[in-house]
Amino acid sequence: MAANYWASTQRLHWNFTKAELNEMRQALEDEDRIVLQQYPLPDRRLLSIFFNQQLAKLGKRMSVRQQALATAQVYIRRFYTKVDVRNTNVYLILATALYLACKMEESPQYIRMVVSEARNMWPDFIPSDVSKLGECEFYLISEMNSQLIVHHPYRTLQELQGRLNLGQDDISLAWSVINDHYLTDLPLLVAPHVVAIAAIFLSLTLKPNHGGLQAATNAAAALANAAQPSKQLLQTGASSANTPQDRVQYFVQWLAEGEVDIQAVVDSTQELISLYDVWEQYSEKTCKEQVSRFVKARGLDK
């Protein structure tokens, strides 16, 4: 296991540009244009919200820890860069990814329990034969080239709490933003510490009295232009940043003084804001109908 992200398989083999991701996905769609036309799917982010909600419900039934759920979401996103979603039993993939993630996060679940709980949730889509989940596990491992270690942004968030004098409310909101980033392509695009910093930035700007998403969008644009900050707040430390405005200013100045890729933080922030915008269009009923339709019609539930 690579304790260092920079030497990990995550960075070496599962970090892409947007262009590379689009090319990989386009290649999958081009393999069978007829199936693509027969079974249209919603926006990828809306589908990710559906996957996440289903996974969270299954995880709750088994008291699965958040980090295992996060790892499962990364596995699903990696897997679907290699395999078109319309060629899979989505519900079996979700259950298998969670089963595998629990193993890797050292909180294993009995395979029979996973199958039983999954069947309780999706009785029409999960076979009673536990060997089917075992076969699917090997399928996932193979498509991910046995590269199963996942580094998450949570550790960076905890490390920066004291450095940036973040309050409990800030940490809680940033933690939620990190949870939400698994619904985007960010786990395949940027390093975990970049996500953590973007989440902190949003936690400081996404406040009801600050104008919500529009304020965060404007702040992200300002962040992109941060170049020569004043040294005053940095010299006096985070504890001197008492007002919300001061804390945002201190954060921006701290960021500009460091070696973090500011453009990557800005891009990550905008990706998350885009997710929150599209979330308003989410309909669980529509996603469920479209997914269930191709799984049943193509006999993928057998």
C-alpha positions as CSV (number, residue, x, y, z in Angstrom):
1,M,0.0,0.0,0.0
2,A,1.2,3.5,-0.9
3,A,0.9,5.6,2.2
4,N,1.9,8.6,0.0
5,Y,-0.6,9.8,-2.6
6,W,2.1,10.9,-4.9
7,A,3.5,7.4,-5.2
8,S,0.1,5.7,-5.3
9,T,-1.7,3.9,-8.1
10,Q,-4.4,6.4,-7.7
11,R,-2.2,9.2,-8.9
12,L,-0.2,7.1,-11.4
13,H,-3.1,5.3,-13.0
14,W,-6.5,6.9,-12.1
15,N,-5.8,10.6,-12.6
16,F,-7.1,11.9,-15.9
17,T,-7.7,15.2,-17.7
18,K,-11.3,16.0,-18.7
19,A,-10.4,15.4,-22.3
20,E,-9.1,12.0,-21.5
21,L,-12.2,11.1,-19.6
22,N,-14.5,12.3,-22.3
23,E,-12.5,10.3,-24.9
24,M,-12.8,7.1,-22.8
25,R,-16.5,7.5,-22.3
26,Q,-17.1,8.4,-26.0
27,A,-15.2,5.2,-27.0
28,L,-17.6,3.2,-24.7
29,E,-20.6,4.8,-26.3
30,D,-19.4,4.2,-29.8
31,E,-19.1,0.5,-29.2
32,D,-22.9,0.1,-29.5
33,R,-24.8,3.1,-30.8
34,I,-28.0,1.2,-31.0
35,V,-28.1,0.4,-27.3
36,L,-27.2,4.0,-26.6
37,Q,-30.2,5.2,-28.5
38,Q,-32.6,2.6,-27.1
39,Y,-31.8,3.3,-23.5
40,P,-31.2,7.1,-22.9
41,L,-29.9,8.0,-19.5
42,P,-30.1,11.3,-17.5
43,D,-27.1,13.6,-17.0
44,R,-24.2,11.7,-15.5
45,R,-24.3,13.8,-12.4
46,L,-28.0,13.0,-11.8
47,L,-27.2,9.3,-12.3
48,S,-24.4,9.7,-9.8
49,I,-26.8,11.2,-7.2
50,F,-29.1,8.2,-7.7
51,F,-26.2,5.7,-7.3
52,N,-25.0,7.6,-4.2
53,Q,-28.4,7.6,-2.6
54,Q,-29.0,3.9,-3.2
55,L,-25.5,3.1,-1.9
56,A,-26.1,5.2,1.2
57,K,-29.3,3.4,1.9
58,L,-27.6,0.0,1.6
59,G,-24.7,1.2,3.7
60,K,-27.0,2.4,6.4
61,R,-28.7,-1.0,6.7
62,M,-25.3,-2.5,7.4
63,S,-23.9,0.4,9.5
64,V,-21.0,1.0,7.0
65,R,-18.6,3.8,7.8
66,Q,-18.5,6.9,5.6
67,Q,-15.0,6.2,4.3
68,A,-16.0,2.7,3.0
69,L,-19.0,4.3,1.3
70,A,-16.6,6.9,-0.3
71,T,-14.3,4.2,-1.5
72,A,-17.2,2.3,-3.0
73,Q,-18.2,5.4,-4.9
74,V,-14.7,5.8,-6.3
75,Y,-14.7,2.1,-7.4
76,I,-18.0,2.7,-9.2
77,R,-16.7,5.7,-11.0
78,R,-13.5,4.0,-12.0
79,F,-15.3,0.9,-13.2
80,Y,-17.7,2.9,-15.4
81,T,-14.7,4.4,-17.2
82,K,-14.0,0.9,-18.5
83,V,-17.5,-0.5,-18.9
84,D,-20.7,1.1,-20.2
85,V,-23.3,1.3,-17.6
86,R,-26.0,-0.1,-20.0
87,N,-24.0,-3.4,-20.1
88,T,-24.3,-4.0,-16.3
89,N,-26.7,-4.8,-13.6
90,V,-26.3,-1.5,-11.7
91,Y,-27.7,-2.7,-8.5
92,L,-25.3,-5.7,-8.3
93,I,-22.4,-3.4,-9.1
94,L,-23.4,-1.1,-6.3
95,A,-23.7,-3.9,-3.8
96,T,-20.4,-5.5,-5.0
97,A,-18.5,-2.2,-4.8
98,L,-19.6,-1.7,-1.2
99,Y,-18.7,-5.2,-0.3
100,L,-15.2,-4.8,-1.8
101,A,-14.7,-1.3,-0.3
102,C,-15.6,-2.6,3.2
103,K,-12.9,-5.2,2.8
104,M,-10.3,-2.6,1.7
105,E,-11.2,-0.2,4.5
106,E,-10.8,-3.0,7.1
107,S,-14.4,-3.2,8.0
108,P,-15.5,-6.4,6.2
109,Q,-19.1,-7.5,5.8
110,Y,-20.3,-11.1,5.4
111,I,-21.1,-11.7,1.7
112,R,-24.4,-13.4,2.7
113,M,-25.4,-10.3,4.7
114,V,-24.6,-8.0,1.8
115,V,-26.6,-10.1,-0.6
116,S,-29.5,-10.4,1.9
117,E,-29.7,-6.6,2.5
118,A,-29.3,-5.8,-1.2
119,R,-32.1,-8.2,-2.0
120,N,-34.3,-6.5,0.6
121,M,-33.7,-3.2,-1.2
122,W,-33.8,-4.4,-4.8
123,P,-35.6,-7.8,-4.8
124,D,-36.1,-7.8,-8.6
125,F,-32.4,-7.2,-9.4
126,I,-30.2,-9.1,-6.9
127,P,-29.9,-12.9,-7.4
128,S,-30.1,-15.0,-4.3
129,D,-27.0,-16.9,-5.3
130,V,-24.2,-15.3,-3.4
131,S,-21.7,-16.6,-6.0
132,K,-23.0,-14.0,-8.4
133,L,-21.7,-11.2,-6.1
134,G,-18.4,-13.1,-5.8
135,E,-18.1,-13.2,-9.6
136,C,-19.0,-9.6,-9.8
137,E,-16.3,-8.8,-7.3
138,F,-13.6,-10.3,-9.5
139,Y,-15.1,-8.4,-12.4
140,L,-14.6,-5.1,-10.6
141,I,-11.1,-6.0,-9.4
142,S,-10.1,-7.0,-12.9
143,E,-11.4,-3.8,-14.6
144,M,-9.6,-1.7,-11.9
145,N,-6.4,-3.7,-12.5
146,S,-6.3,-4.7,-8.8
147,Q,-5.5,-1.1,-8.0
148,L,-7.8,-0.7,-5.0
149,I,-6.2,1.7,-2.6
150,V,-8.0,5.1,-2.4
151,H,-6.8,8.3,-0.8
152,H,-9.5,10.6,0.4
153,P,-9.6,14.3,1.2
154,Y,-10.9,13.8,4.8
155,R,-7.4,13.6,6.2
156,T,-6.3,16.9,4.7
157,L,-9.4,18.6,6.0
158,Q,-8.6,17.4,9.5
159,E,-4.9,18.5,9.2
160,L,-5.9,22.0,8.1
161,Q,-8.6,22.6,10.8
162,G,-6.1,24.0,13.3
163,R,-3.9,25.7,10.7
164,L,-6.9,27.7,9.3
165,N,-8.7,28.1,12.6
166,L,-11.8,26.4,11.2
167,G,-14.9,26.2,13.4
168,Q,-17.0,23.1,13.9
169,D,-19.6,24.5,11.5
170,D,-17.0,25.0,8.8
171,I,-15.6,21.5,9.3
172,S,-19.1,19.9,9.1
173,L,-20.0,21.8,5.9
174,A,-16.6,21.1,4.3
175,W,-17.1,17.4,5.2
176,S,-20.5,17.4,3.5
177,V,-18.9,19.1,0.4
178,I,-16.3,16.4,0.3
179,N,-19.0,13.8,0.5
180,D,-20.7,15.5,-2.5
181,H,-17.6,15.6,-4.6
182,Y,-17.9,11.8,-5.1
183,L,-20.9,12.6,-7.3
184,T,-18.7,14.4,-9.7
185,D,-15.6,13.4,-11.8
186,L,-13.3,15.2,-9.3
187,P,-12.0,11.9,-7.8
188,L,-10.6,11.1,-11.3
189,L,-9.4,14.6,-12.0
190,V,-7.6,16.1,-9.1
191,A,-5.6,15.2,-6.0
192,P,-7.5,14.7,-2.7
193,H,-5.9,17.7,-1.0
194,V,-7.2,19.9,-3.8
195,V,-10.7,18.7,-3.1
196,A,-10.3,19.3,0.6
197,I,-9.1,22.9,0.0
198,A,-12.0,23.5,-2.4
199,A,-14.4,22.2,0.2
200,I,-13.0,24.5,2.9
201,F,-13.3,27.4,0.5
202,L,-17.0,26.6,-0.1
203,S,-17.6,26.1,3.6
204,L,-16.4,29.6,4.1
205,T,-18.5,31.1,1.3
206,L,-21.6,28.9,1.0
207,K,-23.5,30.5,3.8
208,P,-27.2,31.6,3.7
209,N,-26.4,35.1,4.6
210,H,-23.6,35.3,2.0
211,G,-25.9,34.8,-1.0
212,G,-25.5,31.1,-1.5
213,L,-24.2,29.7,-4.8
214,Q,-23.9,33.0,-6.5
215,A,-21.6,34.3,-3.8
216,A,-19.5,31.2,-4.0
217,T,-19.3,31.6,-7.8
218,N,-18.2,35.2,-7.4
219,A,-15.7,34.2,-4.7
220,A,-14.3,31.5,-6.9
221,A,-13.7,34.0,-9.7
222,A,-11.9,36.3,-7.2
223,L,-9.9,33.4,-6.0
224,A,-8.6,32.8,-9.5
225,N,-7.2,36.3,-9.6
226,A,-5.5,36.1,-6.2
227,A,-1.9,37.0,-6.9
228,Q,-0.1,39.4,-4.5
229,P,-1.9,39.2,-1.2
230,S,-1.4,41.5,1.7
231,K,0.8,39.9,4.4
232,Q,-1.0,41.4,7.4
233,L,-3.4,38.6,8.2
234,L,-0.9,35.9,7.4
235,Q,1.6,37.5,9.9
236,T,-1.0,37.8,12.7
237,G,-2.3,34.3,12.1
238,A,-5.7,32.6,11.5
239,S,-6.9,33.4,15.0
240,S,-7.0,37.1,14.2
241,A,-9.4,36.5,11.3
242,N,-12.6,36.9,13.4
243,T,-15.2,37.9,10.9
244,P,-16.4,35.7,8.0
245,Q,-14.9,38.1,5.5
246,D,-11.6,38.1,7.3
247,R,-11.5,34.3,7.4
248,V,-12.1,34.1,3.6
249,Q,-9.4,36.7,3.1
250,Y,-7.0,34.8,5.3
251,F,-7.7,31.6,3.5
252,V,-7.2,33.2,0.1
253,Q,-3.9,34.7,1.2
254,W,-2.7,31.4,2.8
255,L,-3.5,29.7,-0.5
256,A,-1.7,32.2,-2.6
257,E,1.4,31.9,-0.4
258,G,1.4,28.1,-0.7
259,E,2.3,25.7,-3.5
260,V,-1.2,24.4,-4.2
261,D,-2.5,24.7,-7.8
262,I,-5.0,27.5,-7.4
263,Q,-6.5,26.9,-10.8
264,A,-7.2,23.3,-9.8
265,V,-8.9,24.6,-6.7
266,V,-11.0,27.0,-8.7
267,D,-11.9,24.3,-11.3
268,S,-12.9,22.0,-8.4
269,T,-15.0,24.7,-6.8
270,Q,-16.8,25.4,-10.0
271,E,-17.4,21.7,-10.6
272,L,-19.1,21.4,-7.2
273,I,-21.2,24.5,-7.8
274,S,-22.3,23.1,-11.1
275,L,-23.3,19.9,-9.3
276,Y,-25.5,21.9,-6.8
277,D,-27.1,23.7,-9.8
278,V,-28.0,20.5,-11.6
279,W,-29.2,18.8,-8.4
280,E,-32.4,20.8,-8.6
281,Q,-33.4,18.7,-11.6
282,Y,-32.9,15.4,-9.9
283,S,-35.8,13.0,-9.8
284,E,-35.2,9.6,-8.2
285,K,-38.3,8.2,-9.9
286,T,-36.9,9.1,-13.4
287,C,-33.5,7.7,-12.7
288,K,-34.8,4.5,-11.2
289,E,-37.1,4.0,-14.2
290,Q,-34.4,4.5,-16.8
291,V,-31.9,2.3,-15.0
292,S,-34.4,-0.5,-14.2
293,R,-35.6,-0.4,-17.8
294,F,-32.3,-1.4,-19.4
295,V,-31.4,-3.9,-16.7
296,K,-34.7,-5.7,-17.2
297,A,-34.9,-5.4,-20.9
298,R,-31.4,-6.7,-21.5
299,G,-31.7,-9.5,-19.0
300,L,-28.8,-8.2,-16.9
301,D,-30.6,-9.1,-13.7
302,K,-30.3,-12.9,-14.3
